[in-house]
Amino acid sequence: MVGMRSDPSDTGGLFVGRRPGTAPTRYRSLPHTTGELRRRADGMFANLLLAAMVVISLLCWGPIPLASLWFGSRANYLSGSVALGIVVSFGTAGALLFGSLSALQRIDQVWILVRRAAGRDQRKGALARIFAIAAAIGAAVFTVWFLVILGPNDPSL
């Protein structure tokens, strides 16, 4: 006769039966591990991916918006229409910024997999931290430019 399973590790908590998808993962055998050289190569590739994420994040706070304004100014110059220049500026800014964020998200997922292949127990990505640091750097650079280089008493403002 089989009794009721009441161990919380068996039942997934307070429920009588296990909830779908909460069973412990059981491997038939231990996962195959690679050699030390491969782990080092994976670690260096993970660092390269991390550097790429930093560069792309920093591009979102300066060069991409400036490029969008340049494209808008070219559209304004060639067509003579300010409205077209504004539409082109916003369109290119949206496309480039959302495209770079999409690329960052994909690179972050690959970074997690490569870090795990390098032997690290990586469960979360680094994108949120990288983007927050890039935003802080962008805000600091803009503040220095606005208050020191341009100056608050600039007559063109």
Secondary structure, 3 states (H helix, E strand, C coil): CCCCCCCHHHHCCCCCCCCCCCCCCCCCCCCCCCCHHHHHHHHHHHHHHHHHHHHHHHHCCCHHHHHHHHHHHHHHHHHCCHHHHHHHHHHHHHHHHHHHHHHHHHHHHHHHHHHHHCCCCCCCCCHHHHHHHHHHHHHHHHHHHHHHHHCCCCCCC
